[in-house]
Amino acid sequence: MSRGRYLRISAARRIVADIMHFSVNRPLIPIEREMNLAALVEARSRVPGSRPGWCAIFVEAYSVLSSHLPELRRAYVPYPWERLFECEYPVAAIAVERELEGEPAVLPGVLKSPQVLTLLQIEEFLTRCKTGPFDGVTSLRRAVRYLHWPRFLRRWLWAYGLNWRGSKRGDYFGTFGVSVTAGMGAATLALLSPLTTTLHYGRFDESGRLPVRITFDHHVLDAGVVARAMVRLEEILNGEVLAELRGLGEKSEAA
């Protein structure tokens, strides 16, 4: 008989277990597009000081995309009968790593309507999620509080919000997710998520090209819709977002 010991499930592992519980049976499919973002890389390099991170840039671009494409704001709600719910506005659920009870934990930074915010405002929100007090971000405070509830009660709340009440999904869980590890030199090729779409990407090559991936719920979307959406996402990045970054650089030079 092998020797070892049982370990208590930590708070950090409980949230991942809950996410996986409500993700594992969804028909999730990843799709990838290599994007040419060389102009965006150059414009960002010209912003001095504390410039917006790539996560903030993609959150804004995907929110703009979602505001124009209602399909990306829809979710599959199976109970009490099968239907789709379409949220009026995009809500980003950004995976943020924080230390929780002495262990790294992945927690959701939920941001409503990022498309109406500036890049610097989105970056400021992400900074608060990463380094500020948990009480300073509603979704973090709520996640930490619920982690200490019994499993049956946590799972009931998750099920109610995800599978029964479409109106609760957006505000509590987000209409889309963003999960990024590129800053640590790695990339997620496929992932599990309870959300309709989750954006993730790899690392830039020397020419400014980047593999961008969207994992989507086949209940709600087909691959053709997502493929065309990714073309539009690249256009937004090299259009509206690029113009905003160039404006930040010009303001700094003028000052």
FISESE-702476 format. One record per residue (C-alpha): residue number from 1; residue in three letters; x, y, z. Coordinates in steps of 0.001 Angstrom, whole numbers, plus 500000, padded with zeros to 6 digits. Last residue first. Layout:
% residues N
[NUM, 'ala', [X, Y, Z]];
...
END
This chain:
% residues 255
[255, 'ala', [503017, 567329, 477131]];
[254, 'ala', [502668, 567155, 473344]];
[253, 'glu', [504652, 563916, 473254]];
[252, 'ser', [502438, 562376, 475951]];
[251, 'lys', [499266, 563426, 474144]];
[250, 'glu', [500608, 561958, 470888]];
[249, 'gly', [501316, 558584, 472509]];
[248, 'leu', [497855, 558372, 474054]];
[247, 'gly', [496308, 559308, 470707]];
[246, 'arg', [498276, 556570, 468991]];
[245, 'leu', [496833, 554080, 471466]];
[244, 'glu', [493302, 555322, 470815]];
[243, 'ala', [493762, 555119, 467038]];
[242, 'leu', [495080, 551542, 467349]];
[241, 'val', [492030, 550583, 469407]];
[240, 'glu', [489579, 552006, 466871]];
[239, 'gly', [491267, 550501, 463806]];
[238, 'asn', [493956, 547812, 463979]];
[237, 'leu', [492331, 546189, 467013]];
[236, 'ile', [488873, 546714, 465526]];
[235, 'glu', [489923, 545129, 462224]];
[234, 'glu', [491442, 542147, 464046]];
[233, 'leu', [488166, 541684, 465926]];
[232, 'arg', [486224, 541848, 462642]];
[231, 'val', [488228, 538932, 461266]];
[230, 'met', [487707, 537144, 464577]];
[229, 'ala', [483942, 537628, 464270]];
[228, 'arg', [484024, 535981, 460841]];
[227, 'ala', [485677, 532894, 462345]];
[226, 'val', [483231, 532912, 465281]];
[225, 'val', [480180, 532936, 463019]];
[224, 'gly', [481676, 530240, 460807]];
[223, 'ala', [482483, 528039, 463797]];
[222, 'asp', [478879, 527888, 464963]];
[221, 'leu', [477490, 529603, 468032]];
[220, 'val', [475078, 529026, 470921]];
[219, 'his', [475078, 525328, 471785]];
[218, 'his', [478536, 525139, 470195]];
[217, 'asp', [479949, 527008, 473213]];
[216, 'phe', [483056, 528889, 472106]];
[215, 'thr', [486809, 528888, 472702]];
[214, 'ile', [488322, 531910, 470983]];
[213, 'arg', [491987, 531924, 470058]];
[212, 'val', [494440, 534614, 468937]];
[211, 'pro', [497827, 533644, 467509]];
[210, 'leu', [499944, 536839, 467289]];
[209, 'arg', [501916, 538501, 464531]];
[208, 'gly', [504160, 541455, 465315]];
[207, 'ser', [506999, 540460, 462974]];
[206, 'glu', [509242, 539179, 465776]];
[205, 'asp', [506573, 536768, 467031]];
[204, 'phe', [503978, 537788, 469567]];
[203, 'arg', [502907, 535297, 472231]];
[202, 'gly', [499709, 533293, 472618]];
[201, 'tyr', [496061, 534258, 472935]];
[200, 'his', [492897, 533638, 474920]];
[199, 'leu', [489296, 534792, 474503]];
[198, 'thr', [486444, 532873, 476100]];
[197, 'thr', [483053, 532569, 474457]];
[196, 'thr', [479671, 531270, 475646]];
[195, 'leu', [480747, 531065, 479278]];
[194, 'pro', [480994, 527956, 481497]];
[193, 'ser', [484690, 527628, 480604]];
[192, 'leu', [487098, 524834, 479731]];
[191, 'leu', [490339, 525550, 477911]];
[190, 'ala', [492234, 524871, 474722]];
[189, 'leu', [495660, 525954, 473481]];
[188, 'thr', [496549, 527946, 476587]];
[187, 'ala', [499744, 529896, 476002]];
[186, 'ala', [503021, 530169, 477910]];
[185, 'gly', [505735, 532768, 478464]];
[184, 'met', [504383, 534129, 481744]];
[183, 'gly', [502888, 537198, 480031]];
[182, 'ala', [501191, 534839, 477583]];
[181, 'thr', [499108, 533332, 480408]];
[180, 'val', [495752, 534862, 479432]];
[179, 'ser', [492132, 534029, 480221]];
[178, 'val', [489427, 536423, 479006]];
[177, 'gly', [485789, 535449, 479410]];
[176, 'phe', [482585, 536502, 477703]];
[175, 'thr', [479026, 537406, 478736]];
[174, 'gly', [480079, 537747, 482374]];
[173, 'phe', [479471, 535569, 485452]];
[172, 'tyr', [477469, 537718, 487882]];
[171, 'asp', [476167, 540581, 485738]];
[170, 'gly', [475912, 538553, 482551]];
[169, 'arg', [474507, 535324, 483939]];
[168, 'lys', [471853, 536816, 486231]];
[167, 'ser', [469395, 537781, 483484]];
[166, 'gly', [469766, 534319, 481978]];
[165, 'arg', [468280, 532757, 485094]];
[164, 'trp', [468131, 528943, 485064]];
[163, 'asn', [471410, 527399, 483889]];
[162, 'leu', [474151, 529859, 484795]];
[161, 'gly', [472773, 531836, 487748]];
[160, 'tyr', [470716, 529048, 489307]];
[159, 'ala', [473397, 526439, 488667]];
[158, 'trp', [476105, 528592, 490247]];
[157, 'leu', [473910, 529282, 493275]];
[156, 'trp', [473101, 525579, 493682]];
[155, 'arg', [476784, 524690, 493298]];
[154, 'arg', [477749, 527071, 496093]];
[153, 'leu', [474994, 525689, 498350]];
[152, 'phe', [475963, 522055, 497765]];
[151, 'arg', [479655, 522916, 498265]];
[150, 'pro', [479193, 524533, 501670]];
[149, 'trp', [479997, 528278, 501765]];
[148, 'his', [483596, 529423, 502172]];
[147, 'leu', [484140, 530028, 498486]];
[146, 'tyr', [481025, 532228, 498390]];
[145, 'arg', [482743, 535066, 500275]];
[144, 'val', [485878, 534983, 498129]];
[143, 'ala', [483826, 535059, 494929]];
[142, 'arg', [481615, 537930, 496147]];
[141, 'arg', [484565, 540111, 497142]];
[140, 'leu', [486302, 539385, 493856]];
[139, 'ser', [483176, 540188, 491829]];
[138, 'thr', [482556, 543442, 493722]];
[137, 'val', [486083, 544812, 493372]];
[136, 'gly', [487461, 547001, 496211]];
[135, 'asp', [486560, 544462, 498886]];
[134, 'phe', [489296, 542175, 497596]];
[133, 'pro', [491882, 544827, 498396]];
[132, 'gly', [493969, 546048, 495454]];
[131, 'thr', [496818, 544248, 493712]];
[130, 'lys', [495512, 542164, 490812]];
[129, 'cys', [491882, 543274, 490608]];
[128, 'arg', [492810, 546900, 491275]];
[127, 'thr', [495407, 546704, 488505]];
[126, 'leu', [492815, 545214, 486154]];
[125, 'phe', [490453, 548108, 486875]];
[124, 'glu', [493242, 550639, 486204]];
[123, 'glu', [493994, 548892, 482902]];
[122, 'ile', [490334, 549194, 481914]];
[121, 'gln', [490394, 552904, 482762]];
[120, 'leu', [493624, 553374, 480805]];
[119, 'leu', [492160, 551664, 477762]];
[118, 'thr', [489170, 553993, 477884]];
[117, 'leu', [485741, 552854, 478983]];
[116, 'val', [482507, 552576, 476975]];
[115, 'gln', [483581, 549251, 475446]];
[114, 'pro', [484202, 547821, 478921]];
[113, 'ser', [480429, 547437, 479386]];
[112, 'lys', [480389, 545672, 482789]];
[111, 'leu', [483641, 544409, 484300]];
[110, 'val', [483899, 541111, 486184]];
[109, 'gly', [487342, 540300, 487614]];
[108, 'pro', [487059, 536576, 488207]];
[107, 'leu', [489468, 534757, 490554]];
[106, 'val', [492311, 532332, 489902]];
[105, 'ala', [494095, 531472, 493144]];
[104, 'pro', [497769, 531355, 494128]];
[103, 'glu', [498119, 529982, 497687]];
[102, 'gly', [498727, 531611, 501097]];
[101, 'glu', [495063, 532041, 502011]];
[100, 'leu', [494342, 533588, 498626]];
[99, 'glu', [497143, 535002, 496511]];
[98, 'arg', [495743, 536498, 493346]];
[97, 'glu', [495643, 535393, 489711]];
[96, 'val', [493049, 537205, 487605]];
[95, 'ala', [490750, 535596, 485024]];
[94, 'ile', [488793, 538366, 483314]];
[93, 'ala', [485008, 538129, 483098]];
[92, 'ala', [483977, 540822, 480622]];
[91, 'val', [480366, 541990, 480391]];
[90, 'pro', [478960, 543026, 477019]];
[89, 'tyr', [475582, 544802, 476900]];
[88, 'glu', [471892, 543970, 476404]];
[87, 'cys', [472329, 540297, 477357]];
[86, 'glu', [470770, 537748, 475006]];
[85, 'phe', [469289, 534632, 476624]];
[84, 'leu', [468953, 531447, 474628]];
[83, 'arg', [466369, 528751, 475308]];
[82, 'glu', [465929, 525167, 476499]];
[81, 'trp', [463262, 524670, 479151]];
[80, 'pro', [463302, 524946, 482977]];
[79, 'tyr', [466222, 525058, 482467]];
[78, 'pro', [468757, 524831, 479613]];
[77, 'val', [469986, 528457, 479370]];
[76, 'tyr', [472465, 528771, 476481]];
[75, 'ala', [474025, 532216, 476407]];
[74, 'arg', [473964, 535173, 474044]];
[73, 'arg', [476168, 538264, 474103]];
[72, 'leu', [478423, 537056, 471280]];
[71, 'glu', [475419, 536554, 468997]];
[70, 'pro', [474483, 540203, 469608]];
[69, 'leu', [477400, 541317, 467402]];
[68, 'his', [478008, 545085, 467565]];
[67, 'ser', [478452, 545364, 471353]];
[66, 'ser', [480387, 542107, 471254]];
[65, 'leu', [483008, 543559, 468898]];
[64, 'val', [483442, 546645, 471062]];
[63, 'ser', [483789, 544362, 474077]];
[62, 'tyr', [486335, 542235, 472225]];
[61, 'ala', [488433, 545317, 471441]];
[60, 'glu', [488284, 546679, 475002]];
[59, 'val', [489178, 543354, 476608]];
[58, 'phe', [491925, 542805, 474025]];
[57, 'ile', [493646, 546095, 474835]];
[56, 'ala', [493232, 545607, 478594]];
[55, 'cys', [494875, 542161, 478322]];
[54, 'trp', [497645, 543608, 476201]];
[53, 'gly', [498639, 546030, 478936]];
[52, 'pro', [497898, 549745, 478815]];
[51, 'arg', [500988, 551958, 479220]];
[50, 'ser', [502499, 553052, 482546]];
[49, 'gly', [505321, 555302, 481403]];
[48, 'pro', [505534, 556325, 477782]];
[47, 'val', [503149, 555324, 474989]];
[46, 'arg', [505346, 554885, 471913]];
[45, 'ser', [505686, 551134, 472430]];
[44, 'arg', [501897, 550827, 472231]];
[43, 'ala', [501901, 552359, 468740]];
[42, 'glu', [504577, 549918, 467514]];
[41, 'val', [502781, 546865, 468897]];
[40, 'leu', [499485, 548086, 467403]];
[39, 'ala', [501099, 548579, 463990]];
[38, 'ala', [502537, 545042, 464168]];
[37, 'leu', [499159, 543519, 465021]];
[36, 'asn', [498949, 540928, 462238]];
[35, 'met', [496540, 538332, 463578]];
[34, 'glu', [496837, 534548, 463428]];
[33, 'arg', [493346, 533141, 463850]];
[32, 'glu', [492386, 530256, 466113]];
[31, 'ile', [489204, 528322, 466938]];
[30, 'pro', [488543, 526374, 470121]];
[29, 'ile', [485367, 524261, 470523]];
[28, 'leu', [483373, 523775, 473718]];
[27, 'pro', [480390, 521425, 473767]];
[26, 'arg', [479504, 522021, 477447]];
[25, 'asn', [479582, 519019, 479787]];
[24, 'val', [482838, 519937, 481545]];
[23, 'ser', [482092, 523597, 482114]];
[22, 'phe', [479769, 523706, 485138]];
[21, 'his', [481830, 521320, 487264]];
[20, 'met', [485057, 522820, 485943]];
[19, 'ile', [484168, 526256, 487282]];
[18, 'asp', [483186, 524832, 490677]];
[17, 'ala', [486407, 522810, 490923]];
[16, 'val', [488430, 525909, 489986]];
[15, 'ile', [486730, 527876, 492777]];
[14, 'arg', [487349, 525084, 495281]];
[13, 'arg', [491037, 524763, 494344]];
[12, 'ala', [491859, 528288, 495553]];
[11, 'ala', [489770, 527859, 498701]];
[10, 'ser', [491802, 524790, 499582]];
[9, 'ile', [490607, 521207, 499360]];
[8, 'arg', [492007, 519581, 502506]];
[7, 'leu', [494850, 517216, 501864]];
[6, 'tyr', [494905, 513459, 502361]];
[5, 'arg', [498232, 511822, 503106]];
[4, 'gly', [500726, 509463, 501578]];
[3, 'arg', [502044, 505925, 501741]];
[2, 'ser', [501401, 503390, 499021]];
[1, 'met', [500000, 500000, 500000]];
END
